[in-house]
Amino acid sequence: MKKSKPRKAKRAAVKRRARPATPRVVIVGFGRLGGAIAIGLDQAGWDVSAFPRSGDAVRRAASFRIRLADHDDLRLADLCVLAVPDGAVAQVTEQLEDDLGPDTALVHLSGALPLATFAKARTARAFGSFHPLVAVSDPRDELSGHSVAVASTSRELKGQLMAMAAALGLEPIEVPETGRAAYHAGAVLSAGLVVSLADAGVSALEHAGLDRTAALHALLPLMRSALRGMESRGLEKGLTGPVVRGDVGVVQSHLEALPPELGSLYRLLSRRALRLTATLPAETRLALERLLM
């Protein structure tokens, strides 16, 4: 009985030593997405610091009490995350390479750029990408509950990125390198261009005589209800409106009422809606197809 206690303590000590520590992360830049990731990792208890690229970014990081990185942090980091515009990734990589440790992995946050963007790097190291599918308009926006596209050139880095996703409450997905541009276009259509679509809806209500602010206030709950329908029942069953009902006359009246620019957008999206609608009588479908040409 006396010998069992030391064995248990020894096993517990081994178990504690075997538990991997969270990676040390330096985030270069402190804009909307970089800031949101830094704040999320800091709240999750990770060793994260920010290496801002402007005076405004320094002040933003300080306002959120995110520790500012120095060159020692860059050298000792496990992950150096480039929260910079797509066009600056290659340049910033070149600028930072001499300051990074030999084992520091470089990770960009772009949805469109392939890992080949790092091909001109002078140092052999792991490279990755981490693209949260979240519309982030402020560093305080919540990341959890969304997906994140993850890619890497090493198994170890993939594990670190998966751990980072878990810490932020993100669900990882993997996108083939050859499909990154199409993947990112789909993300833009589902987020940034939804805002453009909302602007078109607001403009239509303005054309009808409503105030712009009142129009947006009225349409936002409608858009949320459409999203709830898609989430609950899928795309086809979540579709509503005159196309799915086969109301040819209503569609025609819409096209006659809208200005040309909005009418063109209405036609384009309605043709897409018609493709999702499988239950219309043949003559109704043909009438809609002709009207929407």
N, C-alpha and C positions, 0 to 999 in steps of 0.2 A: 504493500500500500504506500509506503514511503517513497518507493522508487517511481511510482506512477506520476507524482506531482511534477518532478523535474522533467519527465518526458513530455507531459502536457505543456509545460511552460516552454520547453524547447520547440515543440511543434508550433505553438502560438507565435513564438519569436520568428521562426522561419516563415510562417505565413505572413507576418507583418513585413518582413524584408522582401518577400516575393511580390507584394502588392505594388503595381507600377504607379509611379508618380504622374501627375498630369504634366503635359509638355509645357515648357516655358515659351510664351508666345509674345512676339513683338508685332504690333500692327502699324504698318507704315501708312500714314495718312489718318485723318480723323474727320471724315465727312459723315454722311448719313449712315451708310452701311458699315463702314469701318467702325464708326462710333457705336452703332447698335451691337456689333459683335464684341467689341471691347467691354461695353457695359454688361452684356450678358455673361461673358466669361468671368468678369470680375465678380458678379453676383453669385456665380457658381463656384467661387473659391479658387479659380485658376490663377496662376502667376502670369499676368498679362500687363503689358505696358504699351504705351503709344509713342510712335516716332512721327510727330506731326510735320507737315511740309510747309506750313505757313504760320504767321502770327495768329491769325484767326483760329486755325486748327489747334494751336497751343492753348488758346484761351478756352475753346470748347472742351478740350480734354480736361483742363484744370477745373472747369465748372462742374464736370461729372466726377471729379476726384479720381480720375484715371492717372496712374503713375506715368510720368514721362520717361521714355527710354533714353539711355545714353549709348555710347559705342560699346561699352562692356556688355550691355544687354543684347545688342545685336550679335556680338561675338558668341555669347553663351546661349542664345535662343535655340530652341528645338525647331520652332516654326517662325518664319518671317512671312507675315501675311501682307500682301501688297494691295491695300485698299485705295487704288489710284485709278484714273480713267484708263480704258483699254489701250488707248494710243500711247500711254506713258509707261506701260508695263516693261517693255524691253529696255527703255532708257533708265528707268529706276533700278532695274535689275543690274545693269552695267555699273551704275553709280554706287550700289551697295555691296557688290561682290567682295571687294577687298576688306570690308568691315565685318563680314559674316564669318562665323566659325565654319570649319570644313564639313561638319555634320549638320549644319543648319539647312533645313528644307525651305525652299521658296514656294509660296502658294499665292495664286492670284484669285480674285473674286469675280472674274468675268464669266458670263454665261456663254459668250460667243467665241472667245479665244481658245484655241487648242493648246495642249501642253507643248507643242512644237514652238510656241512663242518663246520658250526658254532655250531653244536650240543653240543660240549664239552665246550662251553663258560660258564663261571661261573655266569655271570650276565644276568638277564632277560632283553633283549633289542630287538629292531627290527633289522632284518638282511635283506640284499638284495644283488643283483648282477646287474652289469651294464656293458654289453659287447658290445662295438661299433664294428660293422662290417666294419672295416676300416683297410687296411694294413698300419700300422704306422711304418715307418722306421726311423723317426726323430720327435722330439717334435714339430717341426714347421709344420708338415703335417696337412692339412685341414681335419676337422672332418665333417663339415656340408655337407648335401646332401646324407648321408649314413643312414643306419638303426642301431638300437641298441637293443639288447635283454635285457629286464628289468624283474626282479623278486623281490618280497619282501614278508615279513611276516606280514606286516601291511598296512592298507589303507593309513595312513598318509605318511609312507615312500614311498609307490608307487606314491603318488602325488608329493613328493619331487623329486623322480627320473624322473618322467615325466617332471617336470619343468626343471630339469637339462638337459634332452634330448632336450627340446625346446630351452634352452639357447645356446646349442651347435649346433643347427640346425640338430639334429638327429631325425629320425622317429622311434618311439618305436614299437617293436614287443614283443610278449610274447611266450616263449617256455615252454612246459610242463616239469616239473622237471625230469620226467622219460626219456625224450628225449634229455637231454642236451648233452650227449656224441655224439650221432648221429648228432645233430645240429652243434656241434663244428667241427666234422669231415668234414661236408659239407662246413663249412666256410674255413677250412684249404685247402680242395681240390680246393676251388675257389680263394684262395689268395696265400698262401705260396707255395703250390704245382704247381700253375701256373708258378711261378718262376722256379721251377724244370723242368716243361714242356718246358719253354723257353730255359733253359739250354740244354735240349735234342735236341731242334730244332737247336740251335747254334752248337751243336756237330755234327749234321748231315751235316750242311753247312761246318763245318771244315773238315769233312770226304770227302766232295766234293772238297776241296782245297781252301776254303775261309779263310781269317783272322778272328779270333774270334770277334774282335771289329767291323769289317765291317759286320759280320754276324748278330750280335745283332742290329746294326744300321738299317739293312735291314728288320729284322723280327719284330721289335717293331711296326712300322706302320701297318704291316699286322695283328698283334694281335689286335691292336686298331680297325681296320676295322671289324674284326670278332666280337668284343664286340659291336660295333655299330649295326651290323646286328642282333645280339641277342636282343639288346635293342629295336630296331625298329620292328622286326618281330617275336620274340620269338625263342625258341630253334630249333624246327623242321624246320621252314622256314629260320632261320639264318644259318643253316648248309651248308657248302660248301665242295668241295673236290671230289676226285675220287669215294669214297664210295656212296655218294648221287647221283652221276652221273651213277653209275654202271660200272665204268671203271675197269674191272677185270684185264686186262693186265697191267694197270698203277700200281695198287695195288701190283701185283706180282713183277713188276720191282722195286718198292720201297723196298719190303722185301728182294729181292736179293741184293740190293745195300747197305743196312744198316748193321752195325755191329750187332752181336747177341743181345746185351743188348738193343739197340735202336729198333731193330726189334721186340722184345718182347713187348716193350711199344707201338709201332705202332699197333701191332695186338690187344692189349687190348683196346686201345682207338678206333680203327676202328670197333671193335665189338660193342662198345657202340654207335658209329655213325650209324651202321647198324640198331640198334634198333630204332633209331630216324627216319629212312627212311622207309616210308610206300608205296612208289609208284613204287618200282622196280619190273620188271617181276619176276615170281617165279624162273625161271631157273638162272637168274642173281644173285638173292639173295642166292640161293643154292650154286652157284659157289664161291661167296664171303665168305659164311659161312665156306666152306671147306678150302678155302685159309687162312682164319684167325684163324683156330683152333690151 
